[in-house]
Amino acid sequence: MEKKNSVYIGTSLDGYIADKQGGLAWLDSIPNPEGVDMGYNAFMSQIDALVMGRNTFETVCGFDIPWPYQKPVFVLSKSLTDLPNKFKDKAQLVKGSISEVLEQIHQKGYYRLYIDGGTTIQSFLEEDRIDDMIITIIPVLLGGGTPLFSELSKPLDFECTATERFLNSIVQNHFKRRKPH
């Protein structure tokens, strides 16, 4: 089975994934009365499991909605020792280096992974473990917050394989990693 680590995330026009208070309300700043999913369901149909950081997990747990995932969720955390009882049947805690975590998840039979959360995405990029990214740009300037990207020890080349426009204002770019030969 092909191993693939993918990102599907929304950013502000200035590259933030959360505002200065950690909020996400700006993601819904463009009216979407028909509930266009912007390719999310198609993306989710191609993955086996999710890997997210503690902050993203805690944010999702704080939403006033039923658990949003049908696929297994692995929470990457250095500080958590256990998940809240309410979520123990929804997610599993994983620890270790990126390589160790991927090995643990692959041993469970999950190979096509959705990598989510700023720090987690940045860690995977630093280790050159992201194969493709779908980045949806919401036309809002936040002026600060949680950035999607951080410094890398070496440049990583991606190619844009598709661009789509939704709701006459939101732009979604699909990028695939160009691996060195």
C-alpha positions as CSV (number, residue, x, y, z in Angstrom):
1,M,0.0,0.0,0.0
2,E,1.3,3.4,-0.9
3,K,2.2,5.6,2.1
4,K,1.0,9.2,1.7
5,N,0.8,12.1,4.1
6,S,-1.6,14.8,3.0
7,V,-2.6,18.3,4.3
8,Y,-6.1,19.8,3.8
9,I,-6.3,23.2,5.5
10,G,-7.7,26.7,5.3
11,T,-5.6,29.8,5.7
12,S,-6.1,33.5,5.8
13,L,-4.8,35.5,2.9
14,D,-1.8,36.3,5.0
15,G,-1.1,32.6,5.8
16,Y,-2.6,32.1,9.3
17,I,-4.7,29.0,10.3
18,A,-6.1,30.6,13.5
19,D,-6.5,34.2,14.6
20,K,-4.6,35.9,17.4
21,Q,-6.9,34.4,20.0
22,G,-6.8,30.9,18.4
23,G,-10.2,31.5,16.9
24,L,-11.5,30.0,13.6
25,A,-14.7,32.0,13.1
26,W,-13.1,33.8,10.1
27,L,-13.2,30.5,8.2
28,D,-16.9,31.1,7.8
29,S,-16.6,34.7,6.8
30,I,-17.8,34.0,3.2
31,P,-21.5,33.0,3.1
32,N,-22.0,29.4,2.0
33,P,-25.8,28.9,2.0
34,E,-25.6,25.7,-0.1
35,G,-23.0,24.2,2.2
36,V,-20.4,23.6,-0.6
37,D,-17.8,21.3,1.0
38,M,-14.9,22.5,-1.2
39,G,-13.6,19.0,-1.9
40,Y,-13.4,17.9,1.8
41,N,-15.6,14.8,1.4
42,A,-13.6,13.7,-1.7
43,F,-10.4,14.3,0.2
44,M,-11.6,12.3,3.3
45,S,-12.6,9.4,1.1
46,Q,-9.0,9.0,0.1
47,I,-7.5,8.9,3.5
48,D,-7.3,6.1,6.1
49,A,-6.7,8.1,9.3
50,L,-5.9,11.5,10.8
51,V,-2.9,12.6,12.7
52,M,-3.3,15.9,14.6
53,G,-1.5,17.7,17.3
54,R,-2.8,18.3,20.8
55,N,-4.0,21.9,20.1
56,T,-6.0,20.8,17.1
57,F,-7.5,17.9,19.0
58,E,-8.5,20.2,21.9
59,T,-10.0,22.7,19.5
60,V,-12.1,19.9,17.8
61,C,-13.1,18.7,21.3
62,G,-14.3,22.2,22.1
63,F,-16.7,22.4,19.1
64,D,-20.3,22.2,20.0
65,I,-21.0,19.4,17.5
66,P,-20.9,15.6,17.4
67,W,-17.4,14.0,16.8
68,P,-16.8,15.0,13.2
69,Y,-14.6,12.1,12.0
70,Q,-15.5,8.6,10.8
71,K,-11.9,7.6,10.4
72,P,-9.4,6.8,13.2
73,V,-7.7,9.8,14.8
74,F,-4.2,9.8,16.2
75,V,-3.3,12.6,18.5
76,L,0.4,13.5,18.6
77,S,1.4,15.0,21.9
78,K,4.6,15.3,24.0
79,S,2.7,16.6,27.0
80,L,-0.6,14.6,27.2
81,T,-0.4,11.3,29.1
82,D,-4.0,10.4,28.5
83,L,-7.0,11.5,26.5
84,P,-10.2,12.7,28.2
85,N,-12.6,9.8,28.9
86,K,-15.2,11.3,26.7
87,F,-12.9,10.9,23.6
88,K,-11.0,7.7,24.4
89,D,-13.2,5.8,21.9
90,K,-12.7,8.5,19.3
91,A,-8.9,9.0,19.2
92,Q,-5.6,7.4,20.3
93,L,-2.6,9.1,21.7
94,V,0.7,8.6,19.9
95,K,4.2,9.7,21.0
96,G,7.7,9.7,19.6
97,S,9.5,11.1,16.7
98,I,7.6,11.6,13.4
99,S,9.3,8.4,12.1
100,E,8.3,6.4,15.2
101,V,4.7,7.7,15.1
102,L,4.3,6.9,11.4
103,E,5.7,3.4,12.1
104,Q,3.1,2.9,14.9
105,I,0.3,4.0,12.6
106,H,1.4,2.1,9.6
107,Q,1.6,-1.1,11.8
108,K,-2.1,-0.6,12.5
109,G,-2.7,-0.7,8.7
110,Y,-3.2,3.0,8.0
111,Y,-1.1,4.4,5.2
112,R,-2.9,7.4,3.7
113,L,-2.8,10.0,6.4
114,Y,-4.4,13.4,6.9
115,I,-1.9,15.6,8.8
116,D,-3.6,18.4,10.6
117,G,-2.6,21.2,13.0
118,G,0.0,23.9,12.6
119,T,2.8,22.5,14.7
120,T,2.2,19.0,13.4
121,I,2.2,20.1,9.8
122,Q,5.4,22.1,10.4
123,S,7.1,19.1,12.1
124,F,6.1,16.8,9.2
125,L,7.4,19.4,6.7
126,E,10.7,19.8,8.6
127,E,11.2,16.1,8.2
128,D,10.1,16.2,4.5
129,R,7.1,13.9,5.2
130,I,4.3,15.8,3.4
131,D,3.4,14.4,0.0
132,D,0.7,16.8,-1.0
133,M,-1.2,19.8,0.4
134,I,-4.6,21.3,-0.4
135,I,-4.6,24.8,0.9
136,T,-7.9,26.8,0.8
137,I,-7.3,30.5,1.0
138,I,-10.1,32.6,2.7
139,P,-9.8,36.3,1.5
140,V,-9.3,37.7,5.0
141,L,-6.2,39.4,6.4
142,L,-5.8,38.4,10.1
143,G,-2.7,40.4,10.7
144,G,-1.3,37.7,13.1
145,G,-2.2,34.4,14.7
146,T,-1.0,30.9,14.2
147,P,1.0,30.6,10.9
148,L,0.6,27.6,8.7
149,F,4.4,27.5,7.9
150,S,7.5,28.1,9.9
151,E,11.2,28.1,9.2
152,L,12.6,25.0,7.5
153,S,16.2,23.7,7.6
154,K,16.1,23.3,3.8
155,P,13.7,24.4,1.0
156,L,11.0,21.9,-0.2
157,D,9.8,22.1,-3.8
158,F,6.1,21.6,-4.6
159,E,4.2,21.9,-7.8
160,C,0.7,23.3,-8.1
161,T,-1.4,20.6,-9.7
162,A,-4.8,22.3,-9.6
163,T,-6.5,25.5,-8.5
164,E,-10.2,25.9,-7.9
165,R,-12.4,28.8,-7.0
166,F,-15.4,28.5,-4.7
167,L,-18.2,30.9,-3.7
168,N,-16.7,33.5,-6.1
169,S,-14.0,34.3,-3.5
170,I,-12.3,31.3,-2.0
171,V,-9.2,29.9,-3.8
172,Q,-8.1,26.3,-3.3
173,N,-4.6,25.2,-4.4
174,H,-3.5,21.6,-4.7
175,F,0.3,21.1,-4.3
176,K,2.3,17.9,-4.8
177,R,5.8,17.4,-3.4
178,R,8.5,17.3,-5.9
179,K,11.0,14.9,-4.5
180,P,14.7,15.3,-5.3
181,H,16.0,12.4,-7.5
